Amino acid sequence: MEKSKEEKGKNIVINIGQKKVIEKYDFEHDGVPAHVTLSWEPNEYVPIYNIEVPEIEPATKAVLDDIRERMIEETVIPFGEVLNPDEMKNLKEKFFSKAFEMIRSELPHLSLKKQRALAGTLLHNALGLGIIEMLLQDNNIEEIVINSAKEPVWTYHMKKGWLKTNIYIPSETATYNYSALIGRRVGTQITNLAPLMDAYMTSGDRANATLFPISSSGNTLTIRKFARRPWAITDFIKEGTITSEVAAFLWLAIQYELNIVVSGGTASGKTSLLNVLTSFIPPNQRVISIEETRELQLPKFMHWVPLTTRPPNPEGKGEVSMLDLMVNSLRMRPDRIMVGEIRRSREAEVLFEAIHTGHSVYSTLHANTADETFRRLVNPPINIPQTMLASLQLIAVMHRDRRRNVRRLLEISELISSGGMEEMRIELNTVFKWIPSKDQIMQWGKSHRVLNDIKLFTGMDDEDLANNLKEKKKILDWMTERGINDINEVGKIVSEYYADPKSVLSRIKGK
């Protein structure tokens, strides 16, 4: 969409050089093809994300508008809650099929490819967010941001960072309509009396919206995308986010039910790390996950029950909180409990009570280092007593290097307690640490707590543990070299190793 002449006239630009194309790629969604060009433009300070979709002729557009009106009359389109993702998927499939049939009848001279593209465009405009639907399907984009109708839509590209797009939202009303549509679909709303909205779309993506004048430049909409293909541990190893040696250490800790908190800053990869570690959980154990939105994706064959919170309705009723789910999960006979993020004291207390009653617990926390994680846990608002915190074995910290735009495992530290119950002290022992100058994750110290706990639980000695870690490292290196990056396949190989380690190791050796 073009800027208005008035807007163009207001711009003050500085020529910073000639146009330079950085990258080009294509993708398709619902039959609509898209061509993306990332480039530096002469009068811009950041790269431009230019997306091109087929143009629609005025006469064709008139036919589409007529078809859309008839579709609305003939098809039952729910404008309220559609909480089930499968229900939404079926609705879109039916709409697309009906639209495609009508377009073929009204515009028979067009090619099959163009007819499908028009049906997809009609679907996006009738049931979705228009052109924003195409951005949601670009696997390179992590975030989509509408700041106001006066400026272009921005995207956060996983390789290039923040980019301006060539897309403009036609009006503040259009942004409001997008936000209201998202809200209605999940049973919430945004109004002048409630001008802030945080909602989770049926796709799993997270949406945040604000209205003018709370956001003084105009209505805003921020969509954080949910990963369409979940990361596997082999992806992390290949990208240098973690080493196979460190992954083997965490695998050992997960296998023998040690408790882990994964911390890190915003968008550092906390949840992604927690997710890749789930492939190491034995398949004969029941896992309960508790999140505000479904981000975790365990292998399909796992005994897994995902639970998600629910916000209150406009009357303030019907809320299901994180605490509600945590208390309820203890009645579901879990072997492992995974919690999206610890934020409050009562939630943390229930979590650590679960540890003391024999459950293995994994969670995330917003903190930049292991020391900061420890301080956040023992101070308000979380305020966990050190006597309870002693049951936590490991803190794994994720870090996002903004200069190089890479994510790395910053450190792994174990919690070692000393003194009696009344004078208990907890110290951090860093086992692995990332060295930024070398971009290497190195062994920083010797593990004491983790290996001693595993020895106690399993009866293994130092030699047994060393051999076990070597085996796990070999398997991880083998999967990485062969490009095995599907969480179900990774989980299957791990499960086979638990059942028959000799068979898996023989396969790796080529015997």
C-alpha positions in Angstrom: 0.0 0.0 0.0 1.3 3.4 -1.0 1.9 6.4 1.3 -0.3 9.3 0.7 1.2 12.4 -1.1 0.8 14.4 2.1 2.8 11.8 4.1 5.5 11.6 1.4 5.8 15.4 1.5 6.5 15.4 5.2 9.4 13.0 5.0 12.9 14.4 5.5 15.3 11.9 3.8 19.1 11.7 3.5 20.7 9.8 0.6 22.7 7.1 2.2 23.7 5.3 -1.0 22.4 3.2 -3.8 19.8 0.4 -3.5 21.5 -2.9 -2.5 19.6 -6.2 -2.5 20.5 -8.3 0.5 18.3 -11.4 -0.1 15.4 -12.8 -2.1 13.1 -15.7 -1.5 9.6 -17.0 -2.4 6.9 -18.8 -0.4 3.2 -19.6 -0.8 0.2 -19.6 1.5 -3.3 -20.7 0.7 -2.5 -20.6 -3.0 -1.2 -17.0 -2.8 2.4 -16.7 -4.0 4.7 -14.2 -2.4 8.1 -12.9 -3.5 10.2 -11.2 -0.8 13.1 -8.9 -1.4 15.3 -7.6 1.5 17.3 -4.5 0.5 18.9 -1.3 1.5 17.1 1.7 0.0 18.8 5.0 -0.7 16.8 7.1 1.8 16.3 4.6 4.6 18.2 3.8 7.8 17.1 0.2 8.1 16.7 -2.5 5.4 13.3 -2.8 3.7 11.2 -6.0 3.6 9.4 -5.8 0.3 6.7 -8.4 -0.2 5.0 -8.7 -3.6 1.7 -10.6 -4.1 -0.3 -10.8 -7.3 -2.1 -7.6 -8.1 -5.9 -7.8 -8.6 -7.4 -5.9 -11.6 -10.3 -3.6 -10.7 -12.8 -5.7 -12.7 -11.7 -8.8 -10.9 -11.8 -7.1 -7.6 -15.5 -6.2 -8.2 -16.3 -9.8 -8.9 -14.4 -10.8 -5.7 -16.4 -8.3 -3.7 -19.6 -9.7 -5.0 -18.5 -13.3 -4.2 -17.5 -12.2 -0.7 -21.0 -10.8 -0.1 -22.6 -14.0 -1.3 -20.3 -16.1 0.7 -21.2 -14.2 3.9 -24.9 -14.8 3.1 -24.5 -18.5 2.3 -21.8 -19.5 4.7 -22.1 -19.5 8.5 -19.0 -17.5 9.6 -18.7 -17.3 13.4 -17.6 -13.8 14.4 -17.3 -14.8 18.1 -15.2 -17.4 19.8 -13.3 -20.0 17.8 -11.1 -21.5 20.6 -10.3 -24.8 18.9 -7.5 -24.6 16.4 -8.9 -27.6 14.5 -12.3 -25.9 14.3 -10.7 -22.8 12.8 -8.7 -24.9 10.3 -11.9 -26.7 9.2 -13.7 -23.4 8.8 -10.9 -22.0 6.6 -10.8 -25.1 4.5 -14.6 -25.0 3.9 -14.5 -21.3 3.1 -11.5 -21.7 0.7 -13.2 -24.6 -1.1 -16.5 -22.7 -1.6 -14.7 -19.5 -2.7 -12.6 -21.5 -5.2 -15.7 -23.1 -6.6 -17.4 -19.7 -7.1 -14.3 -18.1 -8.6 -14.0 -20.9 -11.1 -17.6 -20.4 -12.1 -17.4 -16.6 -12.3 -13.9 -16.3 -13.8 -13.4 -19.4 -15.9 -10.9 -17.7 -18.2 -8.2 -17.4 -15.5 -5.6 -20.1 -14.9 -6.1 -22.6 -12.1 -3.1 -21.0 -10.3 -4.7 -17.5 -10.4 -8.1 -18.8 -9.3 -6.4 -20.5 -6.2 -4.6 -17.2 -5.5 -7.8 -15.2 -5.6 -9.6 -17.8 -3.3 -6.7 -17.5 -0.9 -6.8 -13.7 -1.0 -10.5 -13.7 -0.4 -10.0 -16.1 2.6 -7.3 -13.8 4.1 -9.5 -10.7 3.8 -12.8 -12.4 5.0 -11.5 -14.5 7.9 -8.1 -13.2 8.6 -5.9 -10.1 8.8 -5.5 -9.4 5.1 -1.9 -9.1 3.8 -0.7 -9.6 7.4 -1.7 -13.3 7.0 1.2 -13.6 4.4 3.7 -12.2 6.9 2.5 -14.7 9.5 3.5 -17.5 7.1 7.1 -16.3 6.4 9.2 -18.6 8.5 12.0 -16.0 8.7 9.8 -13.5 10.6 9.5 -13.7 14.4 7.5 -10.5 15.1 5.0 -8.3 13.2 4.3 -4.8 14.5 1.8 -2.2 13.5 2.7 1.1 15.2 0.1 3.3 13.5 -1.5 3.8 10.1 1.0 6.7 9.5 4.0 4.4 9.2 4.8 1.1 7.6 4.4 -2.3 9.3 7.6 -3.5 10.9 8.9 -7.0 11.1 11.6 -8.7 13.1 13.5 -10.9 10.8 15.5 -13.8 12.5 18.6 -13.0 10.4 18.4 -9.3 9.8 16.6 -7.9 12.9 14.0 -5.1 12.6 13.0 -4.3 9.1 10.5 -1.8 7.6 8.0 -3.4 5.2 6.3 -1.9 2.1 2.9 -2.6 3.8 0.8 0.3 5.2 -2.4 -0.3 7.1 -5.1 1.9 5.5 -6.5 3.4 8.7 -6.5 3.3 12.5 -9.9 1.7 12.2 -8.4 -1.2 10.2 -5.9 -1.8 13.0 -8.6 -1.8 15.6 -10.7 -4.2 13.5 -7.7 -6.6 13.3 -7.3 -6.4 17.1 -11.0 -6.8 17.8 -11.2 -9.9 15.5 -8.3 -11.5 17.3 -9.9 -10.8 20.6 -13.4 -12.1 19.7 -11.9 -15.3 18.4 -10.5 -16.1 21.8 -13.2 -14.7 24.0 -11.8 -11.3 24.9 -12.2 -7.8 23.7 -10.5 -4.4 23.3 -12.5 -1.2 23.8 -12.1 2.4 24.8 -12.8 1.3 28.4 -10.3 -1.6 28.1 -7.7 -0.2 25.7 -5.0 -2.9 26.3 -5.3 -6.5 25.1 -3.1 -9.5 25.5 -4.4 -12.5 23.6 -3.3 -15.8 22.1 -4.5 -16.5 18.6 -5.9 -19.9 17.6 -2.6 -20.4 15.7 -0.7 -20.1 19.0 0.8 -16.7 18.1 0.7 -14.1 20.8 -1.0 -10.7 20.1 -0.8 -7.5 22.0 -2.9 -4.5 21.1 -3.3 -0.9 22.4 -5.7 1.9 21.4 -5.3 5.6 20.9 -4.8 7.8 23.0 -3.1 5.2 25.3 -0.6 4.7 22.4 -0.4 8.4 21.4 0.7 7.8 17.8 -2.2 5.5 16.9 -3.6 2.0 17.5 -0.9 -0.7 17.7 -0.8 -4.4 17.2 2.2 -6.6 18.0 2.2 -10.3 17.0 4.9 -12.6 18.3 4.9 -15.7 16.1 4.7 -19.2 17.4 7.4 -21.5 15.8 5.7 -23.5 13.0 8.5 -26.2 13.2 9.7 -26.7 16.7 13.5 -26.6 17.2 15.3 -29.8 17.9 18.5 -30.2 20.0 20.3 -30.9 16.8 19.3 -27.5 15.4 20.9 -25.9 18.5 24.1 -27.9 18.1 24.3 -27.1 14.4 23.8 -23.4 15.0 26.4 -23.3 17.7 23.8 -22.4 20.4 24.9 -25.3 22.4 27.7 -28.0 22.1 27.0 -31.7 22.0 29.1 -32.0 25.2 26.8 -29.6 27.0 23.7 -31.2 25.5 24.9 -34.6 26.7 25.3 -33.2 30.2 21.7 -31.8 30.2 20.4 -35.1 28.7 21.9 -36.9 31.6 20.3 -34.5 34.1 16.9 -34.8 32.3 17.1 -38.6 32.1 17.7 -38.9 35.9 15.0 -36.4 36.8 17.0 -33.5 38.1 15.2 -30.2 38.4 16.1 -27.3 36.0 15.3 -23.6 35.7 16.0 -22.1 32.3 16.6 -18.4 32.5 17.5 -15.6 30.0 16.5 -12.2 28.7 13.7 -11.3 26.3 13.8 -13.4 23.1 17.0 -15.2 24.3 15.5 -18.7 23.6 14.5 -19.8 27.1 11.3 -21.6 26.0 13.1 -23.0 22.9 15.8 -24.6 25.0 13.2 -26.0 27.4 11.4 -27.4 24.4 14.4 -29.1 22.9 15.2 -30.7 26.2 11.8 -32.5 26.4 13.0 -35.0 23.8 15.2 -36.5 26.5 12.3 -37.3 28.8 11.6 -41.1 28.8 8.3 -41.9 27.0 6.9 -44.0 29.8 6.5 -40.9 32.1 3.5 -38.6 32.3 4.3 -34.9 31.6 2.0 -32.0 32.5 2.9 -28.6 31.0 1.4 -25.3 32.2 1.7 -22.2 30.0 -0.1 -19.0 29.3 0.1 -19.9 25.6 1.0 -23.2 24.0 4.6 -22.8 23.0 6.0 -26.2 24.1 5.7 -29.0 21.6 6.8 -32.4 22.8 7.2 -35.5 20.6 3.9 -36.9 19.5 4.4 -40.2 21.2 5.0 -38.7 24.6 2.5 -39.2 27.5 1.9 -35.4 27.6 -1.1 -33.3 28.8 -0.7 -29.6 27.9 -2.6 -27.1 30.1 -3.1 -23.4 29.3 -4.4 -20.5 31.4 -7.5 -18.5 30.5 -8.1 -14.8 31.0 -11.3 -13.6 32.6 -14.2 -12.6 30.3 -15.4 -9.0 30.0 -17.4 -9.5 33.2 -14.3 -10.6 35.1 -15.4 -14.2 35.4 -14.0 -17.5 34.2 -10.3 -16.9 34.7 -8.1 -20.0 35.1 -4.7 -18.8 36.4 -1.2 -20.4 36.4 -1.6 -21.2 40.1 -5.0 -22.9 39.5 -3.4 -25.2 36.9 -0.3 -25.9 39.1 -2.4 -26.9 42.0 -4.6 -29.0 39.8 -1.7 -30.7 38.0 -0.6 -32.3 41.3 -3.8 -34.3 41.3 -3.1 -35.6 37.8 -0.3 -38.0 38.9 2.5 -36.3 36.8 6.0 -37.6 36.7 7.3 -34.3 35.3 5.8 -30.8 35.5 6.8 -28.0 33.1 5.8 -24.4 33.9 6.0 -21.7 31.2 7.4 -19.0 33.6 7.7 -18.4 37.3 6.5 -14.9 38.2 4.9 -14.9 41.6 5.6 -16.2 45.1 2.6 -18.5 45.4 3.4 -20.1 42.0 7.0 -20.7 43.0 5.9 -22.2 46.3 3.6 -24.7 44.6 6.3 -25.5 42.1 8.9 -26.3 44.8 6.3 -28.2 46.9 5.9 -30.4 43.8 9.7 -31.0 43.8 9.5 -32.0 47.5 6.7 -34.5 46.8 8.8 -36.4 44.2 8.0 -34.6 40.9 10.7 -33.5 38.5 10.1 -29.8 37.6 11.3 -27.6 34.7 10.5 -23.9 34.3 11.7 -20.7 32.8 12.5 -17.3 34.5 13.3 -13.9 33.2 16.9 -13.2 34.3 20.2 -12.6 32.5 22.7 -14.7 34.5 22.7 -17.6 36.9 23.5 -15.2 39.8 20.6 -12.9 38.8 18.3 -16.0 38.5 19.3 -17.0 42.1 18.7 -13.5 43.4 15.3 -13.2 41.7 14.2 -16.5 43.2 15.2 -15.6 46.8 14.0 -12.0 46.8 10.5 -10.4 46.4 8.2 -10.9 44.6 9.1 -14.6 44.3 10.8 -14.9 47.6 11.6 -18.6 47.9 13.3 -19.6 51.1 16.8 -21.0 50.6 15.8 -24.2 52.3 13.2 -24.9 49.6 15.5 -23.6 46.8 18.1 -26.3 47.7 16.0 -28.9 45.9 16.8 -27.2 42.6 19.9 -28.7 41.0 20.5 -26.7 37.8 20.2 -23.2 36.3 20.7 -23.0 32.5 21.0 -19.5 31.1 20.3 -18.4 27.5 21.7 -15.3 26.0 21.0 -13.3 22.9 24.1 -11.5 21.4 22.5 -8.5 19.7 25.7 -7.5 17.8 26.1 -10.8 16.0 22.4 -11.6 16.3 23.0 -15.1 17.7 21.7 -17.0 20.6 24.0 -18.9 22.9 23.8 -21.0 26.1 25.5 -18.5 28.4 26.2 -20.7 31.4 25.1 -23.8 33.3 25.4 -23.5 37.1 24.5 -26.0 39.8 23.2 -25.0 43.2 25.3 -26.3 46.1 24.0 -25.9 49.6 26.0 -25.9 52.9 25.1 -25.4 56.6 22.1 -26.6 58.5 18.4 -25.8 57.9 18.6 -22.6 60.0 21.8 -21.3 58.5 21.6 -22.8 55.0 23.7 -21.1 52.4 23.5 -21.8 48.6 26.5 -21.2 46.3 26.5 -21.4 42.5 29.1 -23.6 40.8 29.4 -22.8 37.1 30.0 -26.0 35.1 29.9 -24.6 31.5 30.2 -21.0 30.3 30.2 -19.2 26.9 33.3 -17.1 26.1 32.1 -14.3 23.8 35.5 -13.4 22.4 36.0 -16.9 21.1 32.3 -17.7 20.6 32.9 -21.0 22.4 31.1 -22.8 25.2 33.7 -24.3 27.4 33.8 -26.4 30.6 34.3 -23.8 33.3 34.5 -26.1 36.4 33.8 -29.6 37.5 30.3 -30.7 38.4 29.8 -31.7 42.0 26.1 -31.6 42.8 24.7 -33.0 39.6 27.0 -36.0 39.3 26.8 -36.8 43.0 23.0 -36.7 42.9 23.0 -39.0 39.9 25.5 -41.4 41.6 23.1 -41.5 44.6 20.0 -42.2 42.4 21.6 -44.7 40.1 24.6 -46.3 41.8 26.9 -45.4 38.9 30.5 -44.5 39.6 32.7 -41.9 37.9 33.7 -44.2 35.1 30.1 -45.2 34.4 29.1 -41.5 34.2 32.0 -40.6 31.9 31.1 -43.5 29.5 27.4 -42.5 29.6 28.2 -38.9 28.7 30.4 -40.1 25.8 27.6 -42.3 24.5 25.1 -39.5 24.6 27.6 -37.1 22.8 28.2 -39.7 20.1 24.4 -40.1 19.5 23.9 -36.3 19.4 26.8 -35.8 17.0 25.5 -38.6 14.7 22.0 -37.1 14.6 23.4 -33.6 13.9 25.7 -34.9 11.1 22.8 -36.6 9.4 20.5 -33.6 9.6 17.9 -35.3 11.9 16.1 -32.2 13.2 12.5 -33.4 13.7 11.6 -33.6 17.4 9.6 -36.8 16.9 12.6 -38.5 15.2 15.0 -37.2 17.8 12.7 -38.3 20.6 12.3 -41.7 18.9 16.1 -42.3 18.8 16.4 -41.2 22.4 13.7 -43.6 23.4 15.3 -46.5 21.5 18.5 -45.7 23.3 16.8 -46.0 26.7 15.2 -49.4 25.6 18.3 -50.8 23.9 21.5 -48.7 24.1 23.7 -51.3 22.4 21.5 -51.5 19.3 21.5 -47.7 18.9 25.3 -47.4 19.4 25.8 -50.3 16.9 23.7 -48.5 14.3 25.9 -45.3 14.8 29.0 -47.3 14.3 27.6 -48.8 11.1 27.4 -52.3 12.4 
